[in-house]
Amino acid sequence: MIRTGVLLTAFGGPGDLDEIAPFMTSLLGGEPPAAAVDQARRRYLAIGGASPLPAMAERVAVQVERALNGVPKADEPADAPGFPGRPALLSRARGEMKVPVAVGMLHSEPSISAAVARLAEAGVGRIVSLSLSPFDAAATTGAYDAAVRAAAAEHGLKVVDAAAYRTSDAYLEGLTEAVELAMNDEETRDLSSVVVFTAHSLPVTDVEADPSYVDQLRQTAAAVAQRCGLGAADGIDALPGIEAFGGHGGARPWLLAFQSKGRRAGAWIGPDLDEVIDAAVSAGFAAVVVSPIGFAIDHMETLYDLDVCAADRALSAGIEFARAAAPNDAAHMIDALAEAVTKVL
């Protein structure tokens, strides 16, 4: 019987300040300008000096591996730092796992090719590829898939895609709990507020070529909004000048917006989160509650673009800001990922 292993794939991120330039070189396909590296360095310093994504992905892998092999969940290290910050690693279960789980990054270490080689050395003949980016896009899941299949071919391994988990009950329940906690934050629960679901923006040309990314986001946002009691996606006109997928939501209108535009020239999909915050201020709302549903794992886009920049924009304009937690290695996330693998085993 062919032994199966699991490969968790993710975008990657620098594990310390010295890894910023190599990360950006991989991302840009060439040496980055010194000014861009300096700017990135300042941003990473603001969130603790590193991206938490690689370490968090390893934490997720530990728990998923244990779940798939019937091993109890790993205990939190006694000296684990608070989050945000680089999360402490969890202990792998002892002994050989029937279904081993490895982590591979597109733009940082451990690389996807190194992770595939590790699984091959463990005697795996088939890999279940599972992206930690829940929504399909060419720059993320498409690139992961190409890298996984190229590396697997070098070792003669078969690749099977895990089931989608972005609308699984476990994943939606985790997102819903996080949004409800943010809506009931002591600073915002009694204020008139707008709930904004966010995801990474993409160039308009990319979405015109393949609209599935936005379609998937709309599906998940609508499902979470329903579970939170915000109602159906019936259109939104509560914010002047903003055209968005969303709903009136009773006392709390909700909508889907985009953030973290890249450097590529041309138009990017919107509405942009900054514009939504400004419109909420103009419309007289007292708070903005942001749920970054496009990001399963915290990294620069959540810890800096949201917790620093978006929060400052709202607070400086005199309204409150609350942000729902990303799934990271929460129990619902682990359950959703394990189920996505089990469905194809």
N, C-alpha and C positions, 0 to 999 in steps of 0.2 A: 504494500500500500504506500502511495506517495505521501511523504510527510509535507505538511503545510505550515508555512510561516506567515507572519503578518508584517507588512511594512507600513508604518505611519509616515506619511509625507507632509512636509510643511515648507513654507517659503524660506525660512531661515532668518538669522539675525546675528549680530556680533555678540560674542560672549564676554568681551571686555573691550576697552578703548582701542587696543592694538589691532583688534579684528575689524574695526570699522572700514578702513581702506580696502582690505581684501574683499569684504562683503560688498562694498559699493562697486569694486572692479568687476566682480561676478555679475552684479545686478545690471550695470551699465554696458558690460561687454568690452570694457577698456578702462584705462586708468582715469579715475575721476579728477576733476579740477581740485586744487588744494583748497580753494574757498568752500567748495561743496563738502569736503571732508571736515573742515573746521566747523561748518554749520551743523553737520550731523553729530560731530563730537559734542558740541554744546547741548544739543537736544538729548543725546544719550546721557550726558552728565545730569540733566534735569530729571531723568527717571532712574537714576542709580548707577549709571556708567555702563550699562549693558542691556541687551534685549533679554527679557525673561523667556522668550519663546523656545529656544533650544532646550533649556533646563526644564521648562514646563512640559514640553513634548515628551521628554524622557520620563517625567513623573506620570504622565498619561499612559505611556507605554508600559510602565511597571504595573499600573492598576489594571489595564486592559489584559495584559498577559496573565495576571493572577486570575482575573475573572474568567478568561477562556480556559484556564487549566484547573479551575476549581480550588484555587488557593485563596485563603483569606486576604482581605485588603491590607496593603502595607500600612504600618503605623507611621505617623508623622514623626520625623526626627526631633529629639528633645531640644536641639538648638536651632530649629528652623526659624529663619527670619520672617518678619512680617511681610505682607505683600501690599503694595508693589515693592519690587526689589527682586534680586535674582533668587528664585525659589530653591530651597534645599532639595537635594536629590533623595529619592526614596530607595530603599534596599530592594534589589531584585530577589525573587524567591530562590531558595537554594535548590540545587539539583536540576536535572535536565527537564525542560518543559516540553510537553507533547506538541504544543503550538507556541513556538517562540515569537516574540514581537520585537522588532527593531525600529529605529527612527532614522529617516533620511531627509536631509535638507537640500533644497534646490540651490541656495546661494551661500551656505555656510556649512561648517562641520557639525555633526557627521554628515558626509555627503550621501546622496542617494546611491551612488555606485559603491561606496564603502559599506553601506548598510546591506545592500543586496549581496555583496561578497561575504559579509558576516553570516547572513542566512544560508548561503550556499555552503559555507564551511560547517554549519550546523547540520548539514544533511537534508536540507529542505529541497524538494523538487517542484513545489508550487508556492507562489507568493500571492497572498490576498493583499491588494494595494488599497489603502484606506487614507484618504486625504483629510488633513485637519483643517482644510478650507472647505466649509460645507457647501459652497455654491460654485458651480462650474463656470470657469472662465479660462480663456486660452492662456493668459499670462500666469495663471496659478495651476489649477488642476490639469489643464492641457499640457503645460510644461512638465509637471510632475509625471504625468502618464508617459510622456515621451522618454523622459530620463529613466523611469523604472523599466520600461520595456527594452530600452537599449542596453541597460546594465544586465537585465535578466537574460537577454539573448547571449551575452558573453559567457554565461554560466549554464546555458541550456535549460533555464527555468521557465516554467509556465506562469503566466500572470493572469489573475482573475480580479476583477474590480469588486470591491465591497459594495453592499447595497447602500443606497442613499439614506442618510439619516436626518436630513434637514427638516423633515416633517414627521419624524417618528414621535410617538407619544412621550418617550423619555426625554428627548431633546427639547420638544416644545414645552414640556412641563418645567424643565430647568430654566428655559428662557422666561416663561411666565412668572415663575417665582421671583426671578431677579427683577423683572419689571415691576411687579407688585411691591417688592421691598423698596424700590426707588420711588415709586409713586407715593408710598407711605412714609418716606423720609420725614423726620420731624421738622425739617426746614421747608418742605414743599407740600405736605399732605393737605393743608387747609387753604392752599393758594390756587387761584385759577391757573391752569397749566396746559401746555401742549406736550404730548408724548411723541417723540421723534425716533423712529427706527432708522439706524444708519448703516451704511455699507460703503466699501471702498468705491470711489468713482472710477469710471473707465472712459476712454475716448468714445465719442459718439459713433465714430466709424466702426469701432469694435462691436458695439451693441447693435448697430444696423446690420452688420454681417451675421451676428448670432445673438438674438434677443433673449436667449434662454436664461442668462444671468439675472436680468431684471425680472423676468417672469418668476423665477424661483424665489427671489427675494420677496416679491409681492405675495406669493403664496404663503411663505413663512410668516411675514409680518401680519398678514390678515388672520392667520391661525392664532398667533399670540395675542393679537388685539381682541379677538373673540373670547379667548380664554381669560383675558384680563377684565372682561366686561365692558370693553370699549366699543363693542358693536362691529357691524360689518363694514367693509370697504364700500361706502356709498358716495364717495366723492367728498372733497373738502373745499370750502370757500371761507374758512374762518380766518385765514391769514392773507392779507392784501398782497396781491402781486405774486403769489406762490401757486404754481400749478403742480399738484402732487397726487400720487396714489395714497388714499387714506380714507378716513371716515370722520363723521361729526362727533362720535364718541360721547354724547351726552355732555357732561360738564367738562370733559377732557377730549378735545379733538386729537386725532393721531394721524401721522403721515410717514411716508418713506422718503428719506433724504440721503444725500451722498456726501462723502468727506474725503480728505486726503488726496486731492488731485495730484497727479504726477507732473513731470517736467515736459512731457511730450506736447508738441504744438497742436493746436486745433481745439475744437470744442469738446468739453467733457460733460457727461450726463449729470443732470441735476434733478431736483433743486439742491443747491449746495447748502450744507448745514449752516454756514455763516449767514447766508441770506435768510434762512428759516429763523434763526435766532433774532436777527434784526427785525423781521416781520412780526415775530411774537412780541417784541418790545413795542413796536408801532401799534399793534392791535390791542395793547393794554394787558397782556397776560403777565402774571406775576412770577411765573416759573417755566422752565423747560426741563423735561425729563427725557434723557437720551438713553436708548437701548441699542448698543452696537451689535445688532443681530448678524451682521456680516462677518464678525470676527469671533471664532470659537476660542481662540487663545489670545491673551493680552500681549500686545507688543507696542511699538512706537505709535501706531494709529490710535490706540485706546489710551495709553498712559501719557502720551504727550499731546497728540492732536485733540483729544477730548478733555482729559483731566487737567491739562494746562491751558491750551489755546481756547477751546470752546468754552470752558468754564470761565476763563478770564473775560471773554467777550460778553457772556451773559451777566456775570457779576458786575463788570464795569458799567454795564448799561442799567444796572439797578434791579435786575431780576435774579431769582434764585436758579441754581443749576443742580440737578441730580443725575447720576449716571448709573445705570444698571450694570451689575458685574458680568463679565464674560464667563462662559462656562468653565474654562480651564480644566482642572481635574476634579470638578464636583461630581458627586455620585451620579446624577442624571446624565452627565456627559459620558462617563465611563460606561454606564448601562447602554446608552445609545450606540456607542462605538462597538462594544462587544456584540450587541444584537446585529449591527450592520455586517460584522464578520461572520457570525453564526449562520446568517441567512444564506451564505454562499459556501459554507464548508461542506 
